[in-house]
Amino acid sequence: MELGDPRMRLNYQIPVSSCHLSMLSIACVFILAALSGKTQSFSPATMPPASNEPHAISVTSELVVLPVNVTDANGNFVPGLTENNFHIYEEKRLQNLSVFQREDAPVSVGLIVDHSGSMELKLPNVITAISAFANSGNPEDEMFVVDFNDNVVIEPLDGKPFTSNSLELEKALEAVSAHGRTALYDAVAEGLNHLQLSHLQRKALIVISDGGDNASQFKRSEILALARQSQVMIYSIVLEDEFSKEQDPKVLRQLSADTGGVAFFPDSQQSVFESSTQIARDLREQYVLGFVPEKHGNGNMYRKVQVTVTTLGKGKLHVRTRAGYSVASERGALAGLVGNSALSSFTSGTNKSGINLR
């Protein structure tokens, strides 16, 4: 399974006689519901007319999963919403809601940390941010660290691909000094790649950098496209200063906006701490929606999505999710709901994890 290809298409060809068509059609629907693990509203297939000739039933499921944050005018999470409050639009066309979930499920998080020369004076704030995040999330969250300057390195975690131990994360951060140039885009690509090792449905990256890049093989347009094609939310903690000439906060802001995350611009150690705890809270206060889109002729087409919420007595609400999806990129969504087995091995402390990202 390629990176940025999170939809799985299920296609069953089953020869049956007409006397079993009705029961088998319903059974196929329930099979798909069981595979998704969270599905609540798949509609039964239309029953075919009776016939004495054998038939073949073809059932195809393509699931688009959307983590959604809903806040009120004061920025507070709005609890207690049901599937009836949500409306999903693809290219302005209303879609049927197939998945609805509201729980504090664990999340797999990649911490993408800039160790280039321009970050030397900022690294103490970075360690503060990571500690704050690790101690504010779900205890079952799994995390890893990608350090980058001229090179991109997934830091060893005692031979494990992930950890929930904040001390292990701090040790990984302190293993690299700040020097050299900045391969930000390659580091984001590597983080997206490494997340494919996780069996968890919910995935996120937290990028801590000033946004500059002068050493990547990936281009800006390529990493933006790769992020759009993933189901990974990207949060950014942008550490700007008045001295760095190559910082580029716009790219981090766009990465976050396109994937349903948020870009933070802290100006002090305290605000770095607050940004990290806000990200942890944001990940815990989400609704997860899913829909099965109509078939499209162009498998590589990018489709815009919008989610709205209708409620009574709650005032104007702000709804945030990713901006869209690529039809060809969603094939692992259903697989992600039942367990991700895209990769079977892990080698820590290397520049690339083994999947060709190009």
C-alpha positions in Angstrom: 0.0 0.0 0.0 1.5 3.3 -1.0 1.8 6.3 1.3 -1.1 8.7 1.0 -3.4 5.9 -0.3 -5.8 5.5 2.6 -8.9 4.0 0.9 -9.6 0.3 0.5 -12.0 -0.9 -2.1 -13.8 -4.1 -1.4 -15.2 -6.0 -4.3 -16.9 -9.3 -3.9 -18.0 -11.5 -6.9 -20.3 -14.2 -5.5 -22.3 -16.6 -7.8 -25.7 -17.2 -6.2 -29.2 -18.4 -7.2 -32.1 -16.0 -7.1 -33.7 -17.6 -4.0 -30.8 -16.4 -1.9 -30.4 -12.9 -3.4 -32.4 -11.0 -0.8 -30.7 -12.5 2.2 -27.2 -12.3 0.7 -27.6 -8.6 -0.3 -28.4 -7.8 3.3 -25.6 -10.0 4.6 -23.1 -8.1 2.3 -24.1 -4.8 3.8 -23.6 -6.1 7.3 -20.2 -7.5 6.4 -19.1 -4.1 5.3 -20.5 -2.6 8.5 -18.6 -5.1 10.6 -15.4 -4.4 8.7 -15.6 -0.6 9.3 -16.1 -1.2 13.0 -17.8 2.2 13.4 -20.5 2.1 10.7 -24.0 2.9 11.7 -26.0 3.8 8.6 -25.2 1.8 5.5 -28.4 1.6 3.5 -29.5 -1.9 2.3 -29.1 -2.5 -1.4 -32.1 -2.5 -3.6 -33.5 -6.0 -4.1 -33.2 -7.3 -7.7 -36.2 -8.9 -9.4 -36.7 -12.6 -9.0 -35.2 -14.9 -11.6 -34.4 -18.5 -12.0 -31.0 -17.7 -13.5 -27.8 -17.4 -11.3 -26.5 -13.9 -10.6 -23.3 -12.3 -9.3 -23.5 -9.7 -6.6 -20.8 -7.0 -6.6 -20.4 -4.9 -3.5 -18.0 -2.1 -3.4 -17.2 0.2 -0.5 -15.1 3.3 -0.6 -15.0 5.1 2.8 -13.9 8.7 3.3 -13.2 9.4 7.0 -13.2 12.9 8.4 -12.1 14.0 11.9 -14.2 17.0 12.8 -13.8 19.6 15.5 -16.8 21.7 16.6 -16.4 24.8 18.8 -18.6 27.6 20.0 -18.0 31.3 19.7 -15.6 31.2 22.6 -13.5 28.4 21.1 -14.9 25.7 23.5 -15.6 22.2 22.3 -19.3 21.5 21.7 -20.2 18.0 23.2 -23.4 16.0 22.9 -23.9 16.3 19.1 -25.4 13.3 17.3 -25.2 12.1 13.7 -28.4 14.1 13.0 -26.6 17.3 13.6 -24.0 16.8 10.9 -24.2 17.3 7.2 -21.4 16.3 4.8 -21.1 17.9 1.3 -18.8 16.7 -1.5 -18.4 19.4 -4.1 -21.6 21.0 -2.6 -23.6 17.8 -3.0 -25.1 16.4 0.2 -23.8 12.9 1.2 -25.2 10.2 3.3 -23.4 9.8 6.7 -22.1 6.2 7.0 -19.9 6.5 10.1 -20.3 8.5 13.3 -18.0 8.2 16.3 -17.5 10.4 19.4 -15.0 9.1 21.9 -11.5 9.9 23.2 -9.8 7.3 21.1 -6.0 7.1 21.1 -4.1 8.7 18.3 -0.7 8.0 16.7 1.4 11.2 16.6 4.6 12.0 14.8 6.7 14.9 16.3 8.5 16.6 13.4 11.3 18.7 15.1 13.5 21.2 13.3 17.2 20.8 14.5 18.7 23.1 11.9 21.1 25.9 12.8 18.3 28.5 13.0 16.6 26.6 15.8 19.6 26.5 18.3 18.2 29.1 20.7 14.6 27.7 20.4 15.3 24.0 21.3 14.6 24.5 25.1 11.1 25.7 24.1 10.7 22.7 21.8 11.4 20.2 24.6 8.9 22.1 26.7 6.3 21.8 24.0 6.9 18.0 23.6 6.7 17.4 27.3 3.5 19.4 27.6 1.9 17.4 24.7 2.9 14.0 25.9 1.5 14.7 29.4 -1.8 16.1 28.2 -3.0 13.5 25.7 -4.6 10.1 26.0 -2.4 7.7 28.0 -2.8 5.2 25.1 -1.5 7.7 22.5 1.6 6.5 20.6 4.3 8.9 19.5 7.6 9.1 17.7 10.2 11.8 16.9 11.6 12.8 13.5 14.6 15.1 13.9 15.7 17.0 10.8 18.4 19.4 9.6 20.3 18.4 6.5 19.2 14.9 7.2 16.0 13.3 8.3 16.3 10.8 11.2 13.6 8.8 13.0 15.1 8.7 16.5 15.5 5.2 18.1 13.0 4.3 20.8 14.6 1.2 22.2 13.8 -0.6 18.9 10.2 0.4 19.0 8.4 2.4 16.3 6.3 4.3 18.9 6.3 5.2 22.6 4.0 6.7 25.2 6.8 7.7 27.5 7.6 11.4 27.6 11.1 10.8 29.0 11.9 8.6 26.0 10.7 11.4 23.7 12.8 14.0 25.5 15.8 11.8 25.2 15.3 11.4 21.5 15.0 15.2 21.1 18.2 15.9 23.0 20.1 13.3 20.9 20.7 15.8 18.1 22.3 19.3 18.3 21.0 22.2 16.2 23.2 22.7 13.1 23.1 22.6 9.4 20.4 23.4 6.8 16.7 22.5 6.8 15.0 19.5 5.1 11.5 20.3 6.4 9.5 18.8 3.4 11.5 15.6 3.5 10.8 15.3 7.3 7.1 15.7 6.8 7.1 13.1 4.1 9.0 10.7 6.4 6.5 11.4 9.2 3.6 10.6 7.0 5.4 7.4 5.9 6.2 6.2 9.4 2.6 6.6 10.5 1.7 3.8 8.2 3.2 1.5 10.8 0.4 2.4 13.2 -2.7 0.3 13.6 -4.6 3.2 15.1 -7.3 4.9 12.9 -6.5 8.4 14.1 -3.1 9.9 13.0 -1.5 13.3 13.3 1.8 15.1 12.9 3.0 18.1 15.0 5.6 20.1 13.1 7.8 22.4 15.2 9.8 24.7 12.9 10.0 28.1 11.4 8.9 26.8 8.1 12.1 27.4 6.1 13.4 24.7 3.8 16.7 24.7 1.9 17.7 21.0 1.8 14.8 18.8 0.8 14.4 16.6 -2.2 10.7 17.1 -2.1 9.3 20.3 -3.5 6.8 22.4 -1.7 4.0 21.6 -4.1 4.7 17.8 -3.7 4.6 17.9 0.1 1.3 19.9 0.0 -0.2 17.3 -2.4 1.1 14.4 -0.3 -0.4 15.9 2.9 -3.8 16.5 1.1 -3.8 12.9 0.0 -3.3 11.5 3.5 -5.8 11.1 6.3 -3.3 12.7 8.7 -4.1 15.9 10.6 -1.1 18.3 10.7 -0.6 20.8 13.5 2.2 23.3 13.4 4.0 25.2 16.1 5.7 28.0 14.2 8.7 29.4 16.0 9.6 32.6 14.2 12.3 35.2 15.0 13.6 38.4 13.6 16.9 37.0 12.5 16.1 34.0 10.3 15.8 35.0 6.6 14.6 31.6 5.3 11.6 31.1 7.7 8.3 30.5 5.8 5.3 30.2 8.1 2.9 30.2 5.2 3.7 26.7 4.2 3.1 25.4 7.7 -0.2 27.3 7.9 -1.3 25.8 4.6 -0.3 22.2 5.6 -2.4 22.6 8.7 -5.4 24.2 7.0 -5.5 21.6 4.3 -5.5 18.6 6.7 -7.9 20.0 9.4 -5.2 20.9 11.9 -4.2 24.3 13.3 -1.0 26.4 13.1 0.1 28.1 16.3 2.4 31.1 16.5 3.7 31.3 20.1 5.9 34.2 21.1 7.1 32.9 24.5 7.9 29.7 26.4 4.6 29.8 28.1 2.6 30.2 24.9 4.6 27.3 23.4 3.4 25.2 26.4 -0.1 26.4 25.9 0.0 25.6 22.1 1.1 22.0 22.9 -1.7 21.4 25.4 -4.2 22.9 23.0 -3.2 20.4 20.3 -3.6 17.6 22.8 -7.0 18.8 23.8 -8.0 19.4 20.1 -7.2 15.7 19.3 -9.2 14.5 22.2 -12.3 16.6 21.4 -13.2 15.3 18.0 -16.1 13.7 16.2 -15.2 11.2 13.4 -17.5 11.1 10.4 -17.4 9.0 7.3 -19.3 8.7 4.0 -19.2 6.5 0.9 -18.9 8.9 -2.1 -20.3 8.4 -5.5 -18.1 6.8 -8.1 -15.9 9.1 -10.1 -14.4 8.6 -13.5 -11.1 10.3 -12.7 -9.5 8.3 -10.0 -6.9 11.0 -9.2 -9.3 13.8 -8.9 -9.2 16.0 -5.7 -12.7 16.5 -4.2 -13.5 19.3 -1.9 -15.6 18.5 1.2 -17.5 20.6 3.7 -19.1 19.7 7.0 -21.9 21.8 8.6 -23.7 21.4 11.9 -27.3 22.3 12.6 -28.3 22.7 16.2 -30.9 24.6 18.3 -29.9 27.0 21.1 -26.1 26.6 20.7 -25.5 29.8 18.7 -23.0 30.0 15.8 -20.6 27.1 15.7 -17.2 26.8 14.0 -16.6 23.5 12.2 -13.1 22.4 11.2 -12.1 19.3 9.1 -9.8 18.6 6.2 -10.4 20.5 3.0 -11.0 17.5 0.8 -9.6 14.2 -0.4 -8.1 12.5 -3.5 -10.3 9.8 -4.9 -7.3 7.5 -5.5 -5.9 8.2 -2.0 -8.7 7.0 0.1 -8.4 3.2 -0.4 -7.1 2.5 3.1 -9.8 4.3 5.0 -11.8 1.1 5.6 -8.5 -0.8 6.3 -7.6 1.8 8.9 -10.9 1.1 10.8 -10.0 -2.6 11.1 -6.2 -2.3 11.5 -3.4 -1.0 9.5 -0.9 -3.7 8.2 0.7 -1.6 5.5 4.2 -2.2 6.8 5.6 -5.2 8.6 9.0 -4.1 9.7 10.7 -1.1 11.4 14.2 0.1 11.5 14.9 3.0 13.9 17.5 5.7 13.4 17.5 5.6 9.6 16.8 8.2 7.0 14.0 6.4 5.3 11.6 3.7 6.6 11.4 1.7 3.4 8.5 3.0 1.4 9.1 4.8 -1.8 7.4 8.1 -1.3 7.7 9.3 -4.9 
